[in-house]
Amino acid sequence: MLQIKVGVQLASLGLPLKQGLLTARELGAEAVEIDARHELRPEELSQTGVRQIRKLLDDLNLRVSCLGFRTRRGYHIADDLEARIDATKRALRLAYDLGTNVVVNHIGRVPADDDAGPLSTMVQALTDLGRYSQRVGAFLAAETASESGPDLAKLIERLPPGSIGVDLNPAQLIIHGHSPLEAARALGPHVMHIHANDAARDVSAGRGIEVQLGRGSAEFPELLGVLEEHQYRGYITIERRDTTSAIADVRQAIEFLRNL
């Protein structure tokens, strides 16, 4: 049976780091997602700083569900790619030091098969990151969004086995017109982390909008059923951005997950 381990994305709470950790613990979370671009920057954190963060987490009985490291550009864009790869490697090292093996980033729109240059650039970059991940013990999880599950799975098949994982983000899939269930079925063996969020299609606006967990079309019971078939044992981290009542919505989301 799937064991639901609930995390909270600190950025969703909109609080300073320490206050966010305290609030996450008070809400009943078991883990937190930390933003490695804005909350803890790898290049600015010494080993002493890492130990202090780990002690704070231990004192609150919290773990790190994943490290968020969302770059401004994807890995298919050649401009400044080496700097982007090096920064991602620093985030992977920090993730391992903080006790998680997952770094979440949207890797960029996957180029079509006939777009050979950008596709080759992305494959080479992810292969490089995959080799580094095997050494350091933390892996890049490609956040689902603009691609369908089958399209992302096709890219992963081009890479050496174990190069990257997947962060299943149902709300972003819905917003971009894709099916989270289809994505879960296509990507199940590669899912390393799940974001607990939801969205619905706004027919009048012609786009998707984020909504409270359980009020959209993410179909979380079915999603988790599919992932249980693949023995998923990672965290389910609540993300709630488009709201004026973040803490109340996170509390509701925790209750929703506990009731599944």
QUIUR-V773125 format. One record per backbone hydrogen bond with DSSP energy under -1.0 kcal/mol. CO is the residue of the C=O (numbers start at 0). NH is the residue of the N-H. If there is no record, write none. Layout:
CO:NH + CO:NH
This chain:
4:235 + 5:29 + 5:30 + 6:237 + 7:32 + 8:11 + 9:12 + 15:19 + 16:20 + 17:21 + 18:22 + 19:23 + 20:24 + 21:25 + 22:26 + 23:28 + 24:27 + 29:62 + 30:7 + 31:64 + 32:9 + 33:67 + 34:38 + 34:39 + 40:43 + 45:49 + 46:50 + 47:51 + 48:52 + 49:53 + 50:54 + 51:55 + 52:56 + 53:57 + 54:58 + 55:59 + 56:61 + 57:60 + 62:31 + 65:33 + 66:103 + 67:35 + 77:80 + 79:83 + 80:84 + 81:85 + 82:86 + 83:87 + 84:88 + 85:89 + 86:90 + 87:91 + 88:92 + 89:93 + 90:94 + 91:95 + 92:96 + 93:97 + 94:99 + 95:98 + 100:138 + 101:66 + 102:140 + 103:68 + 104:142 + 106:74 + 111:114 + 113:115 + 114:118 + 115:119 + 116:120 + 117:121 + 118:122 + 119:123 + 120:124 + 121:125 + 122:126 + 123:127 + 124:128 + 125:129 + 126:130 + 127:131 + 128:132 + 129:133 + 130:134 + 131:135 + 132:136 + 138:102 + 139:164 + 140:104 + 141:166 + 147:151 + 148:152 + 149:153 + 150:154 + 151:155 + 152:156 + 154:157 + 155:158 + 159:162 + 164:141 + 165:191 + 165:192 + 166:143 + 167:194 + 168:172 + 169:173 + 170:174 + 171:175 + 172:177 + 173:176 + 178:182 + 179:183 + 180:184 + 181:185 + 182:186 + 183:187 + 186:189 + 189:165 + 192:167 + 193:236 + 194:196 + 195:238 + 197:210 + 198:216 + 199:208 + 201:205 + 201:206 + 206:201 + 208:199 + 211:214 + 218:222 + 219:223 + 220:224 + 221:225 + 222:226 + 223:227 + 224:228 + 226:231 + 227:230 + 234:193 + 235:6 + 236:195 + 237:8 + 240:242 + 244:248 + 245:249 + 246:250 + 247:251 + 248:252 + 249:253 + 250:254 + 251:255 + 252:256 + 253:257 + 254:258 + 256:259
